[in-house]
C-alpha cells in the first residue's frame, strides 16, 4: 500500500509568527489547515521540466508549460494549527477572520520554479481580492516562483505504526456482532511504535449477488491503542448469510498510512448463519 505521490502546485506564503507574552485572547483552531515552513538544505541537486496545470476552479490563473524546476528543495512544510493571540492594546495587531481550510495530513517540499512567457499572452489577474484569518485585502504582482509537492517523512521500520485487524480474545474469531446483529464490529489495533493518523477499514462481504464492500472511518490511533468500528452487514437482495456470511477485512484500505509491516492488514473469516 505505497502512497501515490502526486505533484500539486500551491501558492505559499511563509509567515513568521512571534508569540508575545502579553495579556491576550486565545482563539484556537482545531483544524490542521496551516503550513509551517522550515528553510532547509537538500542533498538532492537535479533539474526537471514540468507543465504546471491549474484546475478548472482556478481558471483565471492560466496553466504554464515547460517550467524548469530546480530539484533542490528550499523549504520543508508541515501541517499545523495555531492559537491566535489577540493583542487588544496593540494598534498594529492584525484583524481576525474565521476562515477555515481543509484538514491537511501530508508534508510538502517546495522548489524554485522558472516558467517561460506564455506565447498566448495569458496572465494571472493583475489584482485579486483575498481573505484569510488576518482579514480581507488586495494582492497583486503575480509571478510563478515556487512549486510545492506532497512529501512523507521516512523512518526506519521500528519507528512506524502498524495497523492490524484483531480477532476476539474470547473466540479467536473476527465475527463480532453488535446486539442487533446489524453490524460487524471490526477491531483495529496499532501494534507499531509510532502513532497512526485517521484511516479507513473496508469489509468485503460475499453475497449471492456478488461482493459487497462497506467502508468505515478509523480514528487516529496512538502506538499500542486499539478501537472498534461498526460496519453494517449487507441487507435486502445483498443478504450475505448463504447460509454463513463470508467476509474479508482490510485495514488502512485506502493506503494512506506508511507502516512497518504492510503484509498484515487483511483477515478473512465468516459469521455463522
DRENDO-1510 file (C-alpha; in Angstrom, 1 decimal, always signed):
<recs>
REC; n; res; u; v; w
REC; 1; UNK; +0.0; +0.0; +0.0 .
REC; 2; UNK; +2.6; +2.6; -1.1 .
REC; 3; UNK; +1.4; +6.1; -1.2 .
REC; 4; UNK; +0.9; +7.7; -4.6 .
REC; 5; UNK; +2.7; +11.0; -4.5 .
REC; 6; UNK; +1.0; +13.4; -6.9 .
REC; 7; UNK; +2.7; +16.8; -7.5 .
REC; 8; UNK; +0.5; +19.7; -6.9 .
REC; 9; UNK; +1.1; +23.4; -7.3 .
REC; 10; UNK; +0.4; +25.7; -4.3 .
REC; 11; UNK; +0.8; +29.4; -3.8 .
REC; 12; UNK; +2.7; +29.6; -0.5 .
REC; 13; UNK; +3.4; +32.4; +1.8 .
REC; 14; UNK; +6.0; +32.0; +4.5 .
REC; 15; UNK; +5.0; +33.8; +7.6 .
REC; 16; UNK; +7.0; +34.2; +10.8 .
REC; 17; UNK; +4.9; +34.3; +13.9 .
REC; 18; UNK; +6.2; +35.9; +17.1 .
REC; 19; UNK; +4.2; +34.9; +20.1 .
REC; 20; UNK; +4.5; +37.7; +22.7 .
REC; 21; UNK; +3.9; +37.2; +26.4 .
REC; 22; UNK; +1.1; +39.7; +26.6 .
REC; 23; UNK; -2.4; +39.6; +28.1 .
REC; 24; UNK; -4.5; +38.3; +25.2 .
REC; 25; UNK; -7.5; +36.4; +24.0 .
REC; 26; UNK; -6.7; +32.9; +22.7 .
REC; 27; UNK; -8.6; +31.8; +19.6 .
REC; 28; UNK; -7.7; +28.1; +18.9 .
REC; 29; UNK; -8.1; +26.4; +15.5 .
REC; 30; UNK; -8.8; +22.7; +15.7 .
REC; 31; UNK; -8.1; +22.0; +12.0 .
REC; 32; UNK; -4.5; +21.5; +10.6 .
REC; 33; UNK; -5.1; +23.9; +7.8 .
REC; 34; UNK; -1.9; +25.9; +8.1 .
REC; 35; UNK; +1.6; +25.1; +6.8 .
REC; 36; UNK; +4.6; +25.8; +8.9 .
REC; 37; UNK; +7.7; +26.0; +6.6 .
REC; 38; UNK; +11.4; +25.5; +7.5 .
REC; 39; UNK; +14.3; +26.8; +5.4 .
REC; 40; UNK; +16.3; +23.7; +4.7 .
REC; 41; UNK; +19.4; +22.2; +2.9 .
REC; 42; UNK; +18.6; +19.4; +0.5 .
REC; 43; UNK; +21.2; +16.8; -0.6 .
REC; 44; UNK; +19.5; +16.5; -4.0 .
REC; 45; UNK; +20.7; +18.6; -6.9 .
REC; 46; UNK; +18.8; +17.9; -10.1 .
REC; 47; UNK; +16.6; +19.7; -12.5 .
REC; 48; UNK; +13.2; +18.8; -14.0 .
REC; 49; UNK; +10.8; +20.2; -16.5 .
REC; 50; UNK; +7.0; +20.1; -16.0 .
REC; 51; UNK; +3.8; +21.6; -17.1 .
REC; 52; UNK; +2.1; +23.3; -14.2 .
REC; 53; UNK; -1.6; +22.6; -14.7 .
REC; 54; UNK; -4.2; +24.7; -13.0 .
REC; 55; UNK; -7.6; +23.1; -12.1 .
REC; 56; UNK; -10.8; +24.3; -13.6 .
REC; 57; UNK; -11.8; +26.2; -10.4 .
REC; 58; UNK; -8.7; +28.4; -10.8 .
REC; 59; UNK; -9.2; +29.1; -14.5 .
REC; 60; UNK; -8.3; +32.8; -14.0 .
REC; 61; UNK; -4.7; +31.6; -13.2 .
REC; 62; UNK; -3.5; +30.0; -16.5 .
REC; 63; UNK; -1.6; +26.8; -16.7 .
REC; 64; UNK; +2.1; +27.2; -17.6 .
REC; 65; UNK; +4.0; +24.8; -19.9 .
REC; 66; UNK; +7.7; +23.9; -19.9 .
REC; 67; UNK; +8.5; +25.2; -16.4 .
REC; 68; UNK; +12.0; +24.3; -15.2 .
REC; 69; UNK; +12.2; +23.1; -11.6 .
REC; 70; UNK; +15.4; +23.2; -9.5 .
REC; 71; UNK; +15.1; +19.9; -7.7 .
REC; 72; UNK; +16.9; +21.0; -4.6 .
REC; 73; UNK; +14.2; +21.9; -2.2 .
REC; 74; UNK; +14.4; +25.2; -0.3 .
REC; 75; UNK; +11.6; +24.7; +2.3 .
REC; 76; UNK; +10.0; +21.8; +4.2 .
REC; 77; UNK; +6.4; +22.5; +5.3 .
REC; 78; UNK; +4.2; +20.5; +7.6 .
REC; 79; UNK; +0.6; +20.9; +8.6 .
REC; 80; UNK; -0.2; +22.7; +11.9 .
REC; 81; UNK; -2.9; +24.6; +13.6 .
REC; 82; UNK; -2.4; +27.7; +15.7 .
REC; 83; UNK; -3.5; +29.6; +18.7 .
REC; 84; UNK; -4.1; +33.2; +17.6 .
REC; 85; UNK; -3.2; +35.6; +20.4 .
REC; 86; UNK; -5.1; +38.8; +20.0 .
REC; 87; UNK; -3.5; +41.9; +21.4 .
REC; 88; UNK; -6.3; +44.4; +22.1 .
REC; 89; UNK; -3.9; +47.1; +23.3 .
REC; 90; UNK; -1.7; +46.9; +20.2 .
REC; 91; UNK; -3.0; +49.2; +17.4 .
REC; 92; UNK; -0.9; +47.3; +14.8 .
REC; 93; UNK; -2.4; +43.9; +15.7 .
REC; 94; UNK; -3.8; +42.3; +12.6 .
REC; 95; UNK; -7.6; +41.8; +12.2 .
REC; 96; UNK; -9.2; +38.4; +12.7 .
REC; 97; UNK; -11.5; +36.5; +10.3 .
REC; 98; UNK; -12.9; +33.0; +10.8 .
REC; 99; UNK; -11.5; +31.4; +7.7 .
REC; 100; UNK; -11.0; +27.6; +7.9 .
REC; 101; UNK; -9.5; +25.4; +5.3 .
REC; 102; UNK; -9.3; +21.6; +4.7 .
REC; 103; UNK; -7.5; +19.4; +7.2 .
REC; 104; UNK; -4.1; +18.7; +5.8 .
REC; 105; UNK; -2.3; +15.4; +6.6 .
REC; 106; UNK; +0.9; +15.3; +4.5 .
REC; 107; UNK; +4.0; +17.4; +4.4 .
REC; 108; UNK; +5.4; +19.4; +1.5 .
REC; 109; UNK; +8.7; +20.1; -0.1 .
REC; 110; UNK; +9.0; +23.4; -2.0 .
REC; 111; UNK; +11.2; +24.1; -5.1 .
REC; 112; UNK; +12.2; +27.1; -7.1 .
REC; 113; UNK; +10.4; +27.2; -10.5 .
REC; 114; UNK; +11.0; +29.3; -13.6 .
REC; 115; UNK; +8.3; +29.3; -16.3 .
REC; 116; UNK; +8.7; +30.7; -19.8 .
REC; 117; UNK; +6.4; +33.5; -21.0 .
REC; 118; UNK; +3.1; +32.2; -22.3 .
REC; 119; UNK; +3.1; +32.6; -26.1 .
REC; 120; UNK; -0.6; +33.3; -26.0 .
REC; 121; UNK; -0.2; +36.2; -23.6 .
REC; 122; UNK; -2.3; +34.5; -20.9 .
REC; 123; UNK; -1.5; +36.0; -17.5 .
REC; 124; UNK; -3.0; +35.9; -13.9 .
REC; 125; UNK; -5.2; +38.8; -12.9 .
REC; 126; UNK; -3.4; +42.0; -12.1 .
REC; 127; UNK; -5.2; +42.3; -8.8 .
REC; 128; UNK; -7.0; +39.8; -6.6 .
REC; 129; UNK; -9.2; +40.3; -3.5 .
REC; 130; UNK; -8.4; +37.7; -0.9 .
REC; 131; UNK; -9.4; +37.0; +2.7 .
REC; 132; UNK; -7.6; +34.8; +5.3 .
REC; 133; UNK; -7.5; +34.7; +9.1 .
REC; 134; UNK; -5.8; +38.1; +9.1 .
REC; 135; UNK; -8.5; +39.9; +7.2 .
REC; 136; UNK; -9.5; +40.9; +3.7 .
REC; 137; UNK; -7.2; +42.8; +1.4 .
REC; 138; UNK; -5.9; +43.2; -2.2 .
REC; 139; UNK; -2.9; +41.3; -3.6 .
REC; 140; UNK; -1.1; +41.9; -6.9 .
REC; 141; UNK; +2.2; +41.4; -8.8 .
REC; 142; UNK; +1.7; +37.7; -9.5 .
REC; 143; UNK; +4.8; +35.7; -10.7 .
REC; 144; UNK; +5.4; +32.0; -10.5 .
REC; 145; UNK; +8.4; +31.3; -8.3 .
REC; 146; UNK; +7.7; +28.2; -6.3 .
REC; 147; UNK; +6.1; +24.7; -6.5 .
REC; 148; UNK; +5.4; +22.5; -3.5 .
REC; 149; UNK; +5.0; +18.8; -3.8 .
REC; 150; UNK; +3.5; +16.4; -1.2 .
REC; 151; UNK; +6.2; +14.6; +0.8 .
REC; 152; UNK; +6.3; +11.9; +3.5 .
REC; 153; UNK; +8.8; +11.7; +6.3 .
REC; 154; UNK; +10.7; +8.3; +6.0 .
REC; 155; UNK; +11.6; +6.5; +9.2 .
REC; 156; UNK; +13.1; +3.1; +9.9 .
REC; 157; UNK; +10.6; +0.3; +10.3 .
REC; 158; UNK; +11.0; +0.4; +14.1 .
REC; 159; UNK; +9.6; +4.0; +14.1 .
REC; 160; UNK; +6.4; +3.4; +12.2 .
REC; 161; UNK; +2.8; +2.5; +13.0 .
REC; 162; UNK; +1.5; -1.0; +12.2 .
REC; 163; UNK; -2.3; -1.4; +11.8 .
REC; 164; UNK; -3.8; -4.9; +12.1 .
REC; 165; UNK; -7.3; -6.4; +12.4 .
REC; 166; UNK; -7.8; -8.1; +15.7 .
REC; 167; UNK; -9.9; -11.2; +16.5 .
REC; 168; UNK; -12.0; -11.7; +19.6 .
REC; 169; UNK; -9.9; -12.6; +22.6 .
REC; 170; UNK; -12.6; -15.0; +23.7 .
REC; 171; UNK; -13.4; -16.9; +20.5 .
REC; 172; UNK; -10.4; -16.2; +18.2 .
REC; 173; UNK; -12.9; -15.2; +15.5 .
REC; 174; UNK; -13.2; -12.0; +13.6 .
REC; 175; UNK; -17.0; -12.4; +13.7 .
REC; 176; UNK; -18.0; -9.9; +16.3 .
REC; 177; UNK; -21.6; -8.5; +16.0 .
REC; 178; UNK; -23.5; -5.8; +17.8 .
REC; 179; UNK; -26.5; -6.6; +19.9 .
REC; 180; UNK; -28.9; -6.3; +17.0 .
REC; 181; UNK; -26.6; -8.3; +14.7 .
REC; 182; UNK; -26.9; -5.4; +12.2 .
REC; 183; UNK; -23.2; -4.5; +12.2 .
REC; 184; UNK; -19.9; -6.4; +12.1 .
REC; 185; UNK; -17.7; -4.9; +14.8 .
REC; 186; UNK; -14.1; -4.6; +13.5 .
REC; 187; UNK; -11.3; -4.1; +15.9 .
REC; 188; UNK; -8.2; -2.2; +14.6 .
REC; 189; UNK; -5.0; -2.1; +16.6 .
REC; 190; UNK; -1.9; -0.1; +16.1 .
REC; 191; UNK; +0.8; -2.5; +17.3 .
REC; 192; UNK; +3.6; -0.3; +15.9 .
REC; 193; UNK; +6.0; +2.1; +17.6 .
REC; 194; UNK; +4.5; +5.4; +16.2 .
REC; 195; UNK; +1.1; +7.0; +16.2 .
REC; 196; UNK; -1.2; +6.4; +13.2 .
REC; 197; UNK; -3.3; +9.1; +11.5 .
REC; 198; UNK; -7.0; +8.5; +10.8 .
REC; 199; UNK; -7.5; +5.7; +8.3 .
REC; 200; UNK; -10.3; +3.6; +6.7 .
REC; 201; UNK; -11.2; +0.0; +7.1 .
REC; 202; UNK; -13.0; -1.9; +4.4 .
REC; 203; UNK; -15.1; -5.1; +4.7 .
REC; 204; UNK; -15.9; -7.1; +1.6 .
REC; 205; UNK; -18.9; -9.3; +2.1 .
REC; 206; UNK; -19.6; -12.3; -0.2 .
REC; 207; UNK; -23.3; -12.4; -1.2 .
REC; 208; UNK; -25.5; -14.2; -3.6 .
REC; 209; UNK; -25.3; -11.2; -6.0 .
REC; 210; UNK; -21.6; -10.8; -5.7 .
REC; 211; UNK; -19.1; -9.0; -3.4 .
REC; 212; UNK; -20.5; -6.0; -1.5 .
REC; 213; UNK; -17.9; -3.6; +0.0 .
REC; 214; UNK; -18.6; -1.4; +3.0 .
REC; 215; UNK; -16.1; +1.1; +4.5 .
REC; 216; UNK; -15.8; +2.8; +7.9 .
REC; 217; UNK; -13.6; +5.5; +9.3 .
REC; 218; UNK; -11.0; +4.6; +11.9 .
REC; 219; UNK; -9.8; +7.5; +14.2 .
REC; 220; UNK; -6.1; +8.3; +14.8 .
REC; 221; UNK; -4.5; +5.5; +17.0 .
REC; 222; UNK; -1.6; +6.0; +19.3 .
REC; 223; UNK; +1.0; +3.3; +19.4 .
REC; 224; UNK; -0.4; +0.3; +21.3 .
REC; 225; UNK; -4.0; +1.5; +21.1 .
REC; 226; UNK; -7.0; -0.3; +19.5 .
REC; 227; UNK; -10.5; +0.7; +18.7 .
REC; 228; UNK; -13.7; -0.9; +17.3 .
REC; 229; UNK; -15.8; +0.4; +14.5 .
REC; 230; UNK; -19.2; -0.8; +13.2 .
REC; 231; UNK; -19.5; -1.9; +9.6 .
REC; 232; UNK; -23.1; -2.7; +8.5 .
REC; 233; UNK; -23.9; -6.1; +7.1 .
REC; 234; UNK; -25.5; -6.1; +3.6 .
REC; 235; UNK; -29.3; -6.2; +3.7 .
REC; 236; UNK; -32.1; -6.8; +1.2 .
REC; 237; UNK; -31.1; -8.7; -2.0 .
REC; 238; UNK; -27.4; -8.5; -1.0 .
REC; 239; UNK; -28.0; -10.5; +2.2 .
REC; 240; UNK; -24.8; -12.3; +2.9 .
REC; 241; UNK; -25.9; -15.3; +5.0 .
REC; 242; UNK; -25.8; -18.1; +2.4 .
REC; 243; UNK; -26.0; -19.8; +5.0 .
REC; 244; UNK; -22.9; -18.2; +6.5 .
REC; 245; UNK; -21.7; -14.7; +5.9 .
REC; 246; UNK; -18.2; -14.8; +4.5 .
REC; 247; UNK; -16.2; -11.5; +4.7 .
REC; 248; UNK; -12.7; -10.1; +4.3 .
REC; 249; UNK; -11.4; -7.2; +6.4 .
REC; 250; UNK; -8.7; -4.8; +5.1 .
REC; 251; UNK; -7.4; -2.1; +7.5 .
REC; 252; UNK; -5.8; +1.1; +6.0 .
REC; 253; UNK; -7.7; +0.1; +2.9 .
REC; 254; UNK; -7.0; +3.5; +1.2 .
REC; 255; UNK; -3.2; +3.0; +1.7 .
REC; 256; UNK; -2.8; +6.4; +3.5 .
REC; 257; UNK; -0.6; +5.1; +6.3 .
REC; 258; UNK; +3.1; +4.1; +5.9 .
REC; 259; UNK; +3.5; +1.1; +8.1 .
REC; 260; UNK; +6.4; -1.1; +9.4 .
REC; 261; UNK; +4.6; -4.2; +8.0 .
REC; 262; UNK; +2.3; -3.8; +5.0 .
REC; 263; UNK; +1.5; -7.6; +4.8 .
REC; 264; UNK; -0.7; -8.0; +7.9 .
REC; 265; UNK; -3.6; -5.7; +7.1 .
REC; 266; UNK; -6.1; -8.4; +5.8 .
REC; 267; UNK; -8.1; -11.0; +7.6 .
REC; 268; UNK; -10.8; -13.3; +6.3 .
REC; 269; UNK; -13.5; -15.1; +8.3 .
REC; 270; UNK; -17.2; -15.8; +8.5 .
REC; 271; UNK; -20.2; -15.3; +10.7 .
REC; 272; UNK; -22.3; -18.5; +11.1 .
REC; 273; UNK; -25.9; -18.1; +9.9 .
</recs>
